[in-house]
């Protein structure tokens, strides 16, 4: 993570007076959506607060300007939902607080083409879909298309594929994770176990490249 850092000139707001700072840290594994919630299928609220405009901040880049997400999560919790997803100012689906969103319609798996981080797990799911005979698509998704979907799931590094069961008052399937969401979740974690796109780190090996880089 990079920050603007501290100003060399007391009270200055001139960006040129700041020394940029890089921060790297590691924390224990957490699930963005808790495992028991994933088991029953997460309940999402489409927040009334819109996603920040791409003209103000490029949402495809990782950043921590989360005021819109935080307002959405407060709104979701106040109404008894697990978390929130946001639409943009034109009414198209974007993402949630720390996760990408997918909808399933027939054999097609779609994720928004705007207002969202181009996440690693998002890309992994797009790569995995053909293995299950599914067509992956990056496309604009309207609120009506979200509500008319067969299934909804979310993705993030801290959680993998996380099935959803409800959005607003819409209940999908039998109010449980949908079959395609479950298959993608199982395939993702199997690939993860098999070492797909992973570089193991042996912290006991002093000659490991990661140890040398540190």
C-alpha positions as CSV (number, residue, x, y, z in Angstrom):
1,X,0.0,0.0,0.0
2,X,1.2,3.5,-0.7
3,X,0.3,6.7,1.1
4,X,0.9,10.3,0.5
5,X,3.1,10.2,3.6
6,X,4.1,13.1,5.8
7,X,4.7,16.7,4.8
8,X,8.2,18.1,5.2
9,X,6.6,21.5,5.5
10,X,4.3,21.9,8.6
11,X,0.7,22.5,7.5
12,X,1.4,22.2,3.8
13,X,-1.2,20.7,1.5
14,X,1.1,20.8,-1.5
15,X,1.6,17.2,-2.7
16,X,5.1,18.0,-3.7
17,X,6.0,18.6,-0.1
18,X,5.1,15.1,1.0
19,X,7.4,12.0,1.1
20,X,5.4,9.1,-0.3
21,X,5.4,6.0,1.9
22,X,5.1,2.3,0.9
23,X,3.7,0.0,3.5
24,X,3.6,-3.8,3.3
25,X,2.1,-6.1,5.9
26,X,0.7,-9.6,6.4
27,X,-2.4,-10.5,8.5
28,X,-4.0,-13.8,9.3
29,X,-6.6,-15.2,6.9
30,X,-10.1,-13.8,7.2
31,X,-13.2,-14.4,5.1
32,X,-14.8,-11.2,3.8
33,X,-18.2,-13.1,4.0
34,X,-18.1,-15.5,6.9
35,X,-18.2,-19.3,6.1
36,X,-21.5,-19.9,7.8
37,X,-23.1,-17.1,5.8
38,X,-21.6,-18.5,2.6
39,X,-23.1,-21.9,3.6
40,X,-26.7,-20.5,3.7
41,X,-26.0,-18.0,1.0
42,X,-25.3,-14.3,1.7
43,X,-28.0,-11.7,1.8
44,X,-27.1,-8.6,-0.2
45,X,-28.7,-5.2,-0.2
46,X,-28.5,-2.9,-3.2
47,X,-27.5,0.3,-1.4
48,X,-29.0,3.6,-2.3
49,X,-25.6,5.3,-2.2
50,X,-24.0,5.1,-5.7
51,X,-20.5,3.9,-6.5
52,X,-18.1,6.8,-6.8
53,X,-17.8,8.0,-10.4
54,X,-14.9,6.6,-12.5
55,X,-14.3,10.3,-13.5
56,X,-13.3,10.9,-9.9
57,X,-11.5,7.7,-9.0
58,X,-10.4,4.8,-11.2
59,X,-12.3,1.8,-9.6
60,X,-10.2,-0.7,-11.6
61,X,-7.2,0.1,-9.4
62,X,-7.0,-1.1,-5.8
63,X,-7.7,1.8,-3.4
64,X,-9.1,2.4,0.0
65,X,-11.5,5.2,-0.7
66,X,-14.4,3.3,0.8
67,X,-16.8,6.0,1.9
68,X,-19.4,4.9,-0.6
69,X,-18.9,1.2,0.4
70,X,-19.0,2.0,4.1
71,X,-22.2,3.9,3.8
72,X,-23.7,1.0,1.9
73,X,-22.6,-1.5,4.5
74,X,-24.2,0.6,7.3
75,X,-27.4,0.7,5.3
76,X,-27.3,-3.1,4.7
77,X,-26.7,-3.9,8.4
78,X,-29.4,-1.4,9.5
79,X,-31.9,-3.4,7.4
80,X,-30.6,-6.9,8.5
81,X,-28.6,-7.8,5.4
82,X,-25.1,-9.2,5.4
83,X,-23.4,-6.6,3.2
84,X,-24.1,-4.3,0.3
85,X,-23.5,-4.0,-3.5
86,X,-23.5,-0.7,-5.3
87,X,-24.9,0.6,-8.6
88,X,-23.2,3.5,-10.5
89,X,-24.9,6.8,-11.2
90,X,-26.4,5.3,-14.4
91,X,-28.0,2.3,-12.5
92,X,-25.5,-0.4,-13.6
93,X,-24.1,-2.9,-11.1
94,X,-20.5,-2.4,-9.9
95,X,-19.2,-4.2,-6.9
96,X,-19.3,-4.5,-3.1
97,X,-17.1,-3.7,-0.2
98,X,-14.0,-5.8,-1.0
99,X,-15.6,-8.2,-3.5
100,X,-16.7,-8.5,-7.1
101,X,-20.2,-9.6,-8.1
102,X,-21.4,-12.2,-10.6
103,X,-24.8,-13.2,-11.9
104,X,-25.7,-16.5,-13.5
105,X,-28.4,-16.6,-16.3
106,X,-28.7,-20.0,-17.9
107,X,-25.2,-21.2,-18.9
108,X,-23.8,-17.7,-18.9
109,X,-21.9,-16.2,-16.0
110,X,-21.6,-12.4,-16.1
111,X,-19.7,-9.8,-14.1
112,X,-19.9,-6.0,-14.4
113,X,-17.8,-4.2,-17.0
114,X,-17.6,-1.0,-15.0
115,X,-17.1,0.5,-11.6
116,X,-15.3,-2.5,-10.2
117,X,-11.8,-3.7,-9.4
118,X,-10.4,-6.1,-11.9
119,X,-9.8,-8.7,-9.1
120,X,-7.6,-11.7,-9.3
121,X,-10.3,-14.1,-8.1
122,X,-12.7,-12.5,-10.6
123,X,-10.3,-13.3,-13.4
124,X,-9.8,-16.8,-12.0
125,X,-13.6,-17.5,-12.1
126,X,-13.8,-16.2,-15.7
127,X,-11.0,-18.7,-16.6
128,X,-12.7,-21.6,-14.8
129,X,-16.1,-21.2,-16.4
130,X,-15.3,-23.0,-19.6
131,X,-14.2,-26.1,-17.6
132,X,-17.8,-26.4,-16.4
133,X,-19.3,-25.7,-19.8
134,X,-20.2,-22.1,-18.9
135,X,-19.9,-19.0,-20.9
136,X,-18.1,-16.2,-19.1
137,X,-18.9,-12.6,-20.0
138,X,-17.8,-9.1,-18.8
139,X,-20.8,-6.9,-19.6
140,X,-23.0,-4.1,-18.3
141,X,-25.5,-5.5,-15.8
142,X,-28.7,-3.5,-14.9
143,X,-30.6,-3.7,-11.6
144,X,-33.4,-5.5,-13.4
145,X,-30.9,-8.1,-14.8
146,X,-29.5,-8.6,-11.3
147,X,-33.0,-9.2,-9.9
148,X,-33.9,-11.5,-12.7
149,X,-30.7,-13.7,-12.5
150,X,-30.9,-17.4,-11.7
151,X,-28.0,-17.1,-9.2
152,X,-25.7,-14.5,-7.7
153,X,-22.3,-15.0,-6.1
154,X,-19.4,-12.8,-5.1
155,X,-15.6,-13.3,-5.4
156,X,-12.5,-12.1,-3.5
157,X,-9.1,-13.3,-2.5
158,X,-10.2,-13.4,1.1
159,X,-13.1,-15.8,0.6
160,X,-12.9,-17.2,-2.9
161,X,-16.2,-17.9,-4.6
162,X,-19.0,-16.9,-2.1
163,X,-22.6,-17.8,-3.0
164,X,-25.5,-15.6,-2.3
165,X,-29.2,-16.5,-1.7
166,X,-30.9,-13.1,-1.6
167,X,-30.7,-9.6,-3.0
168,X,-33.1,-7.1,-1.5
169,X,-36.4,-9.0,-1.2
170,X,-35.5,-11.3,-4.1
171,X,-34.9,-14.9,-3.1
172,X,-33.0,-17.0,-5.6
173,X,-33.7,-20.7,-6.1
174,X,-34.6,-22.4,-2.8
175,X,-33.0,-19.7,-0.6
176,X,-29.7,-21.5,-0.7
177,X,-26.5,-21.3,-2.8
178,X,-27.3,-22.1,-6.4
179,X,-25.8,-25.2,-8.1
180,X,-23.5,-23.3,-10.5
181,X,-22.2,-21.1,-7.7
182,X,-21.5,-24.2,-5.6
183,X,-19.7,-26.0,-8.5
184,X,-17.5,-22.9,-9.2
185,X,-16.7,-22.7,-5.5
186,X,-15.7,-26.3,-5.3
187,X,-13.6,-26.1,-8.5
188,X,-11.9,-22.9,-7.3
189,X,-10.8,-24.4,-4.0
190,X,-9.8,-27.7,-5.7
191,X,-7.6,-25.7,-8.1
192,X,-6.3,-23.8,-5.1
193,X,-5.4,-27.0,-3.3
194,X,-3.7,-28.3,-6.5
195,X,-1.4,-25.2,-6.6
196,X,-3.1,-23.5,-9.6
197,X,-1.5,-20.1,-10.1
198,X,0.2,-20.3,-6.8
199,X,3.8,-20.0,-5.6
200,X,4.3,-21.9,-2.3
201,X,6.5,-20.2,0.2
202,X,8.7,-22.3,2.5
203,X,9.5,-20.0,5.3
204,X,12.1,-22.5,6.6
205,X,14.2,-22.2,3.5
206,X,16.7,-19.3,3.8
207,X,17.4,-19.5,0.0
208,X,13.8,-19.1,-1.1
209,X,13.5,-16.0,-3.4
210,X,10.8,-14.5,-1.2
211,X,13.1,-14.7,1.8
212,X,16.0,-13.1,-0.1
213,X,13.7,-10.3,-1.3
214,X,12.7,-9.6,2.2
